[in-house]
Amino acid sequence: MLVLNRRRQGQAPDVVAIAIKAQHRLYKKFWRLDQRKHRHVAITAVARELCCFVWAVLNAAPISLMIVGIALLSTQQNGG
């Protein structure tokens, strides 16, 4: 949990709230579906719902924050 708290520092509060809601909801959904259905069905259902949470974050975050986030991701991937 400590790593998640460090990652969330400096993020917009509404984005963090969506992330926490997604984490709890998707965790519960996966384990409930995994008990009743095939694992691949559970994974697909959770992936579809994750797309909805990503959409919500993109609509909640200001454009400038998204540009900064993309720039940070590209520098981390390039080893910089």
C-alpha positions in Angstrom: 0.0 0.0 0.0 3.0 2.3 0.6 3.9 2.2 -3.1 0.4 3.2 -4.1 0.4 6.1 -1.7 3.7 7.4 -3.2 2.3 7.1 -6.7 -0.8 9.0 -5.8 1.1 12.0 -4.3 0.6 15.0 -6.4 -2.3 13.5 -8.4 -5.7 15.3 -8.6 -8.0 14.2 -5.7 -10.8 13.3 -8.0 -8.5 11.0 -10.0 -7.3 9.3 -6.8 -10.9 8.8 -5.7 -11.7 7.1 -9.0 -8.6 5.0 -8.7 -9.5 3.8 -5.2 -13.1 3.1 -6.3 -11.8 1.1 -9.3 -9.3 -0.9 -7.2 -11.9 -2.0 -4.7 -14.7 -2.7 -7.2 -12.5 -4.6 -9.7 -10.9 -6.7 -6.9 -14.3 -7.7 -5.6 -15.7 -8.3 -9.1 -12.9 -10.5 -10.1 -13.0 -12.8 -7.1 -16.8 -13.1 -7.2 -16.8 -13.9 -10.9 -13.8 -16.3 -10.5 -15.8 -18.4 -8.0 -18.8 -18.8 -10.4 -17.4 -18.5 -14.0 -14.3 -19.5 -15.9 -11.3 -17.4 -15.1 -11.1 -16.0 -18.7 -14.7 -14.8 -18.4 -13.8 -13.0 -15.1 -10.7 -11.4 -16.6 -12.6 -10.2 -19.6 -15.4 -8.7 -17.5 -12.9 -6.9 -15.2 -10.9 -5.6 -18.3 -14.1 -4.1 -19.8 -15.0 -2.4 -16.6 -11.4 -1.2 -16.2 -11.8 0.6 -19.6 -14.8 2.5 -18.1 -12.7 3.6 -15.2 -9.9 4.8 -17.5 -12.4 6.7 -19.5 -13.7 8.3 -16.2 -10.2 9.3 -15.3 -9.5 10.8 -18.7 -12.6 12.9 -18.4 -11.9 14.0 -14.9 -8.3 15.0 -15.3 -7.4 18.4 -16.8 -5.7 18.3 -20.2 -2.5 19.8 -18.9 -2.1 17.0 -16.3 -2.6 14.3 -19.0 0.1 15.9 -21.1 2.5 16.0 -18.1 1.7 12.4 -17.3 2.4 11.3 -20.9 5.7 13.1 -20.9 6.7 11.5 -17.6 5.8 8.0 -18.9 7.8 8.5 -22.1 10.9 9.6 -20.2 10.6 6.7 -17.7 10.3 4.2 -20.6 13.3 5.7 -22.4 15.4 5.3 -19.2 15.6 9.0 -18.6 
